[in-house]
């Protein structure tokens, strides 16, 4: 009878260990839930970024004005006959201590 009680206590202790500290424990599940929420937030950010890129691609495919704007702003291109002016702000004067 004592051996059965000892075996049952060891099994109970083993199950309690797994419940509180092992894989699948309350702390482990809470950690996994936090990881899932972080991943959902990251996925939402990436989804929004992808939507912006999709709109940009559609605009570039359908409009020559969008292509021209992208070429001017990103590549610095100008049309024939246009004059390019580069305006440089003066450097701020250094203040003496």
LINVEN-V243999 format. One record per residue. N is the residue number from 1. RES is the residue in one letter. PSI is psi in radians with two decimals (none if undefined). NEAR is the number of other ideal C-beta (glycine too) atoms within 12 Angstrom. D_FIRST is the distance of its C-alpha to the first C-alpha in Angstrom with 2 decimals. Layout:
# LINVEN-V243999
n: <N/N>
res: <RES/RES>
psi: <PSI/PSI>
near: <NEAR/NEAR>
d_first: <D_FIRST/D_FIRST>
This chain:
# LINVEN-V243999
n: <1/2/3/4/5/6/7/8/9/10/11/12/13/14/15/16/17/18/19/20/21/22/23/24/25/26/27/28/29/30/31/32/33/34/35/36/37/38/39/40/41/42/43/44/45/46/47/48/49/50/51/52/53/54/55/56/57/58/59/60/61/62/63/64/65/66/67/68/69/70/71/72/73/74/75/76/77/78/79/80/81/82/83/84/85/86/87/88/89/90/91/92/93/94/95/96/97>
res: <X/X/X/X/X/X/X/X/X/X/X/X/X/X/X/X/X/X/X/X/X/X/X/X/X/X/X/X/X/X/X/X/X/X/X/X/X/X/X/X/X/X/X/X/X/X/X/X/X/X/X/X/X/X/X/X/X/X/X/X/X/X/X/X/X/X/X/X/X/X/X/X/X/X/X/X/X/X/X/X/X/X/X/X/X/X/X/X/X/X/X/X/X/X/X/X/X>
psi: <-0.68/-0.64/-0.68/-0.72/-0.73/-0.77/-0.76/-0.69/-0.70/-0.76/-0.76/-0.77/-0.70/-0.74/-0.67/-0.67/-0.85/-0.65/-0.69/-0.54/-0.40/-2.98/2.32/0.12/2.99/-0.76/-0.71/-0.75/-0.72/-0.70/-0.74/-0.67/-0.70/-0.72/-0.70/-0.75/-0.71/-0.72/-0.66/-0.74/-0.75/-0.73/-0.68/-0.74/-0.79/-0.63/-0.78/-0.72/-0.72/-0.64/-0.70/-0.77/-0.67/-0.77/-0.68/-0.74/-0.78/-0.73/-0.74/-0.59/-0.54/-0.18/2.22/-0.51/-0.68/-0.66/-0.76/-0.75/-0.75/-0.71/-0.68/-0.83/-0.68/-0.54/-0.18/0.43/2.64/2.78/2.72/2.39/-0.21/2.68/2.30/2.23/2.28/2.01/2.14/2.20/2.42/2.57/2.44/2.46/2.43/2.39/2.29/2.47/none>
near: <7/8/9/10/11/12/13/14/14/14/14/14/16/15/16/15/15/17/17/16/15/16/14/16/17/16/16/17/16/13/15/16/14/14/14/14/14/14/14/14/14/14/14/14/14/14/14/14/14/14/14/14/14/14/16/19/16/13/18/19/13/12/15/12/12/19/19/18/16/19/16/16/12/13/11/11/15/15/10/7/6/11/8/12/7/8/6/6/6/6/6/6/6/6/5/4/3>
d_first: <0.00/3.81/5.47/5.34/6.47/8.84/10.11/10.81/12.56/14.53/15.59/16.61/18.55/20.19/21.33/22.63/24.53/26.25/27.06/28.77/30.11/29.95/32.23/32.41/31.59/33.62/35.93/36.46/37.34/39.72/41.36/41.84/43.38/45.79/46.74/47.41/49.69/51.58/52.09/53.31/55.81/57.02/57.36/59.43/61.71/62.20/62.87/65.57/67.11/67.19/68.91/71.60/72.10/72.35/75.01/76.87/76.85/78.11/80.81/81.90/82.08/84.14/86.47/88.93/89.07/85.41/86.02/89.04/87.14/84.33/86.91/88.72/85.76/83.49/86.08/89.07/91.39/94.72/97.16/100.45/103.11/100.67/100.81/97.62/97.50/94.80/94.68/93.15/92.31/93.79/91.41/90.69/92.77/90.95/91.08/92.19/90.09>
